[in-house]
């Protein structure tokens, strides 16, 4: 992360873009499951593919592929590089 990073919602990444988790603004059981899958602050995440309807979205997290609903991914804030 450098000085030209910006914080956006994970759901706004395009396929092929990478980012780093800044904050997880989800509560309850879903938060626990996301943390257990290794998506913790500082983790690198890559958007692999979006379904044609935009829901769900596939992400690569620590050599695993996970799918998140758009609404859930919007509550995960990430750093992206403006380079």
Secondary structure, DSSP 8 states (H G I E B T S, - for coil): --TTEEEEEGGG--TT-EEEEEEE---THHHHHHHHTT--TT-EEEEEEE-TTS-SEEEEETTEEEEE-HHHHTTEEEEEE--
